[in-house]
Amino acid sequence: MPDPPSPEPGRDYYSVYVRNLPFSITADILRERFQIHGEIRDVYIPKDYYTGDPRGFAYVQFNNLDDGRAAIRAEDGKDLDGRTMQVTWARGDRKSGREMADRDTRPGFGRHHGGSGPRRDYDRYDRRDDRRGGYDRFDRDRDHDRYDRGYDRDRG
């Protein structure tokens, strides 16, 4: 198998992206699994901003380019608690929790709607109608007055 394309040498660390992880994974388990390939700088398991649950992937940072390359070669396609890991070089830098929340694609959440909660799509006129029973209170009063007059006329 050919070497995977790697980041440019001379960086402070080299980040490996590990996906298809069990949701019960911990940083200690990953550190133990990957440290046989070289010195690890950090293990980061992103969690869902709203629930705090792991998202099923992680980043393992190595101090040495060759250690990261060895980890990718050895661990890609291997089983971890019944799941087949996919291990590659990470692209881009690690995102903060706020940046991940802004990228959230669930309906009603994230930066697209300008709020922290679900978006409510309804027309302001619908709200007015709901509050007033579907028609203007002046119409209701006028209908009531006509009814009262008509009733009195019929009886008299």
Contacts in CASP RR format, 6 or more apart in sequence:
PFRMAT RR
TARGET T0000
AUTHOR 0000-0000-0000
METHOD contacts of the structure
MODEL  1
MPDPPSPEPGRDYYSVYVRNLPFSITADILRERFQIHGEIRDVYIPKDYY
TGDPRGFAYVQFNNLDDGRAAIRAEDGKDLDGRTMQVTWARGDRKSGREM
ADRDTRPGFGRHHGGSGPRRDYDRYDRRDDRRGGYDRFDRDRDHDRYDRG
YDRDRG
1 73 0 8 1.000
3 69 0 8 1.000
3 73 0 8 1.000
4 69 0 8 1.000
4 72 0 8 1.000
4 73 0 8 1.000
4 76 0 8 1.000
4 88 0 8 1.000
4 89 0 8 1.000
5 89 0 8 1.000
6 14 0 8 1.000
6 65 0 8 1.000
6 69 0 8 1.000
6 89 0 8 1.000
7 14 0 8 1.000
7 65 0 8 1.000
7 89 0 8 1.000
9 65 0 8 1.000
10 65 0 8 1.000
11 65 0 8 1.000
12 63 0 8 1.000
13 41 0 8 1.000
13 42 0 8 1.000
13 61 0 8 1.000
13 62 0 8 1.000
13 63 0 8 1.000
14 61 0 8 1.000
14 62 0 8 1.000
14 63 0 8 1.000
14 64 0 8 1.000
14 65 0 8 1.000
14 67 0 8 1.000
14 68 0 8 1.000
14 89 0 8 1.000
15 59 0 8 1.000
15 60 0 8 1.000
15 61 0 8 1.000
15 62 0 8 1.000
15 89 0 8 1.000
15 90 0 8 1.000
15 94 0 8 1.000
16 34 0 8 1.000
16 59 0 8 1.000
16 60 0 8 1.000
16 61 0 8 1.000
16 62 0 8 1.000
16 68 0 8 1.000
16 71 0 8 1.000
16 72 0 8 1.000
16 87 0 8 1.000
16 88 0 8 1.000
16 89 0 8 1.000
16 90 0 8 1.000
17 57 0 8 1.000
17 58 0 8 1.000
17 59 0 8 1.000
17 87 0 8 1.000
17 88 0 8 1.000
17 89 0 8 1.000
17 90 0 8 1.000
17 91 0 8 1.000
18 30 0 8 1.000
18 57 0 8 1.000
18 58 0 8 1.000
18 59 0 8 1.000
18 60 0 8 1.000
18 75 0 8 1.000
18 85 0 8 1.000
18 86 0 8 1.000
18 87 0 8 1.000
19 56 0 8 1.000
19 57 0 8 1.000
19 58 0 8 1.000
19 85 0 8 1.000
19 86 0 8 1.000
19 87 0 8 1.000
20 56 0 8 1.000
20 57 0 8 1.000
20 83 0 8 1.000
20 84 0 8 1.000
20 85 0 8 1.000
20 86 0 8 1.000
21 30 0 8 1.000
21 45 0 8 1.000
21 54 0 8 1.000
21 56 0 8 1.000
21 57 0 8 1.000
21 58 0 8 1.000
21 80 0 8 1.000
21 83 0 8 1.000
21 85 0 8 1.000
22 56 0 8 1.000
22 80 0 8 1.000
22 81 0 8 1.000
22 82 0 8 1.000
22 83 0 8 1.000
23 53 0 8 1.000
23 54 0 8 1.000
23 56 0 8 1.000
24 54 0 8 1.000
24 81 0 8 1.000
25 45 0 8 1.000
25 54 0 8 1.000
25 56 0 8 1.000
25 58 0 8 1.000
25 80 0 8 1.000
25 81 0 8 1.000
26 45 0 8 1.000
27 43 0 8 1.000
27 44 0 8 1.000
27 45 0 8 1.000
27 58 0 8 1.000
30 43 0 8 1.000
30 45 0 8 1.000
30 58 0 8 1.000
30 60 0 8 1.000
31 40 0 8 1.000
31 43 0 8 1.000
31 60 0 8 1.000
33 75 0 8 1.000
33 80 0 8 1.000
34 40 0 8 1.000
34 43 0 8 1.000
34 60 0 8 1.000
34 71 0 8 1.000
34 75 0 8 1.000
37 62 0 8 1.000
37 67 0 8 1.000
37 68 0 8 1.000
37 70 0 8 1.000
37 71 0 8 1.000
37 74 0 8 1.000
37 75 0 8 1.000
38 62 0 8 1.000
38 63 0 8 1.000
38 64 0 8 1.000
38 67 0 8 1.000
38 68 0 8 1.000
38 70 0 8 1.000
38 71 0 8 1.000
39 62 0 8 1.000
39 63 0 8 1.000
39 64 0 8 1.000
39 67 0 8 1.000
40 60 0 8 1.000
40 61 0 8 1.000
40 62 0 8 1.000
40 63 0 8 1.000
41 61 0 8 1.000
41 62 0 8 1.000
41 63 0 8 1.000
42 59 0 8 1.000
42 60 0 8 1.000
42 61 0 8 1.000
43 58 0 8 1.000
43 59 0 8 1.000
43 60 0 8 1.000
43 61 0 8 1.000
44 58 0 8 1.000
44 59 0 8 1.000
44 61 0 8 1.000
44 94 0 8 1.000
45 54 0 8 1.000
45 55 0 8 1.000
45 56 0 8 1.000
45 57 0 8 1.000
45 58 0 8 1.000
46 54 0 8 1.000
46 55 0 8 1.000
46 57 0 8 1.000
46 58 0 8 1.000
46 59 0 8 1.000
46 95 0 8 1.000
46 100 0 8 1.000
47 53 0 8 1.000
47 54 0 8 1.000
47 55 0 8 1.000
48 54 0 8 1.000
48 55 0 8 1.000
49 97 0 8 1.000
49 98 0 8 1.000
49 100 0 8 1.000
49 101 0 8 1.000
49 104 0 8 1.000
50 101 0 8 1.000
50 104 0 8 1.000
50 109 0 8 1.000
59 90 0 8 1.000
59 94 0 8 1.000
60 71 0 8 1.000
62 68 0 8 1.000
62 71 0 8 1.000
71 87 0 8 1.000
72 87 0 8 1.000
72 88 0 8 1.000
72 89 0 8 1.000
75 85 0 8 1.000
75 87 0 8 1.000
76 85 0 8 1.000
76 86 0 8 1.000
76 87 0 8 1.000
76 88 0 8 1.000
77 84 0 8 1.000
77 85 0 8 1.000
77 86 0 8 1.000
77 87 0 8 1.000
78 84 0 8 1.000
78 85 0 8 1.000
79 85 0 8 1.000
95 103 0 8 1.000
101 109 0 8 1.000
101 110 0 8 1.000
102 110 0 8 1.000
102 111 0 8 1.000
103 110 0 8 1.000
103 111 0 8 1.000
104 110 0 8 1.000
107 118 0 8 1.000
107 119 0 8 1.000
108 117 0 8 1.000
108 118 0 8 1.000
108 119 0 8 1.000
109 117 0 8 1.000
109 118 0 8 1.000
113 119 0 8 1.000
129 135 0 8 1.000
END
